[in-house]
């Protein structure tokens, strides 16, 4: 029996994936008010009343019921299966309503969860309630009481992916120059924000000229259009010695022609995005140049405490006004309008995070 197996108690609002691969996106889902509400599987889980859900591009794959790899199950890899859950969604913010005895959480705690099994191993966050293993659920701190749910919903996975990639995987230092390739995504905008907050110089890229000002408003020192990156000298014209860190969010297909040539001797390329939607890529010797490093970033159990600290600090900065929601929150939709939210994300109209709200 899977570790997340539970006996539903009552019902809840949810959008069920009933017709994968349908068009338009909204046709894939059925909005329900009577979906079975989960209960605690065991003492290591919490039950959370979800208030907002940040959308992720991996959910475009999930909407089509495309297969996932065991690594995407995170701490549940030993229980891997290839059946897509009926409720997708990989992150959330909300309030704990019931906590298992082996957790450090309690009812009323405002929390965030991501890479928590939901949406991959079992039912995810496109719902009013979800269960979450305590090692994938983080407190947002007291400041969260003063920040709107939609703004909180735009924080967790994008923030931690950007922060971890830049400052843990790449060991970026204040004063370094960071190139964010694919900067108008949620992770990209958080990359701009956290890098500037730590005193770095930021070069950001976008495919659309209409999004340049948004990146500048968020703090990017230089913004280049994707079309200009066909010339390998573009980034070097801004940073003649190359950049210390590249946050590569387009995908593996961009590492050899764009990311590596932009990287300084001793610098690091962190590949942790698939905005180009190229899931597999043949690579050659040029994928990693001499004296440069290529690595990736994802949430590991060993990062739990660091993620907790960064989350709480960031929410405090949002409350104080040091970080402003208009720089990382693109738009909000009601749960029943998930199809419209997916369309906005899929058409690359968003600048920052698209969020579902569940009052």
Secondary structure, 3 states (H helix, E strand, C coil): CCCCCCCCCCEEEEEEECCCCCCCHHHHEEEEEEEECCCCCCCCEEEEEEEEEECCCHHHHHHCCCCCCHHHHHHHHHHCCCCCCCCCCCEEEEEEEEECCCCCCCCCCEEEEECCCECCCECCCCECEEEEEHHHEEECCHHHHHCCHHHHHCCHHHHHHHHHHHHHHCCCCCCCEEEEECCCCHHHHHHHHHHHHCCCEEEEEECCHHHHHHHHHHCCCEEEEHHHHHCCHHHHHHCCCCEEEEEECCCHHHHHHHHHHHEEEEEEEEECCCCCCCCCCCCCHHHCCCCCEEEECCCCHHHHHHHHHHHHHHHHHHHHCCCCHHHCEEEEEEHHHHHHHHHHHHCCCCCCEEEEECC
